[in-house]
Amino acid sequence: MAQSQGLQRVRRRFSGYVSDMGVDTAETDLSWYALVLPKAILFAAILLIPFIGAFYISLHEWAPLAQEHPFVGLDNYIRLFNDPIFYNAIINTAGYSFALLVFDVPIALGLALLLNMNLRGTKFYSGAIFLPVVTSWVVVSLIWTWLYNPEYGLLNAILGGIGLPQLSWLQSSSTALASIALMSVWKHIGFNMVIFLAGLKGIPDDYYEAAIVDGANRWERFRYITLPLLKPTTFFVFIVTLIFSFRVYTQVYVMTQGGPVRSTYTIVYYFWQAGFQQFEMGYASAIAVVLFLIVFGLSILQQRTWGDDVEY
């Protein structure tokens, strides 16, 4: 419903814009459909058709090399909702997502605010922070696996050097997931920083100049100008980070293989194992459908919580 209202608002704005240019109603409708149709086709090709295909497969007992795929109805979903490994994967994925939302987003905003002050060396620091974003997940995971090594890793060397107890970063079930989340925050933070920086650049300087004339200090300008005008950007960052965090797989595969004791087992890792190790495509598709519904539901919930004035 919210999406539909947003679409209607966009259409009204589009119609008003082209009407001001002297375009009649028929041409306005034609231009509207020409604008929307490519995106609708892209949406169907990338999201709708794969989702329908996954849901269809999830209703069958589907082995890759089998000639027949018997219809089993909702058996895969019943099995999934009685599977303790699946609930463990949900808890791990939720914890990982929570860590990214709590640490990644605020730190990225802080870095963007610093870089937006045009201090000396801004281009160098922005490039250095963004560099991990364009680096392969496999490469980054291998580097951090070395950093986390309990015998010769750099992090334990630093802890030992300042007199703190050394940690079994990836070998302990109590620290493995947090260690992967820490690495992911480091790699992904540059992406969110760039998005926030673009949002800050879009805020007119006139607002800040008027606030300074009125006697507003730095905190008041941040609270009453920056934060409200960054609301659409922040909403976008939250949604993108949430979707990204629920897709966590590569770093888990490279660094821990889901261990120790399934403490880093995530939903996508479980999906991969069910589909490509156990070759239970029907069950793996059921996991994929439930994952999609979880992310879709959380996105709708965030949009409802955020307010109706955020539009994309």
Number of C-alpha atoms within 10 A of each C-alpha: 6 12 12 9 11 16 14 12 13 14 16 11 12 16 20 13 13 16 14 9 9 9 14 12 12 9 13 19 14 10 15 15 12 11 12 11 11 11 11 12 12 11 12 13 12 10 11 14 12 12 17 12 12 19 18 15 20 27 21 23 19 23 17 13 8 8 8 11 15 11 15 14 13 13 17 21 19 11 12 18 14 11 11 10 16 19 16 17 22 20 17 21 23 17 17 24 21 16 19 24 19 11 15 27 21 16 17 24 21 14 20 22 17 13 19 15 9 10 9 9 9 14 11 10 13 17 11 12 19 20 14 19 18 11 11 11 17 14 13 18 21 14 13 20 21 15 17 24 18 18 13 11 15 15 18 20 18 12 13 13 11 8 9 11 9 15 17 16 22 23 16 14 16 14 17 24 27 18 20 23 24 17 16 23 21 17 22 23 24 25 20 27 26 19 17 25 22 15 18 19 10 11 14 10 10 9 12 17 13 11 17 14 8 9 11 15 10 11 10 13 17 15 11 12 15 18 14 12 17 17 16 17 19 22 18 19 22 19 18 13 22 20 17 13 23 21 17 21 21 15 23 21 17 16 22 19 15 21 18 17 10 17 20 31 28 29 27 22 22 21 23 21 14 18 20 13 10 12 16 21 22 28 26 26 27 26 27 21 18 17 18 15 12 14 16 13 12 15 18 15 11 14 19 12 9 14 11 11 10 15 15 9
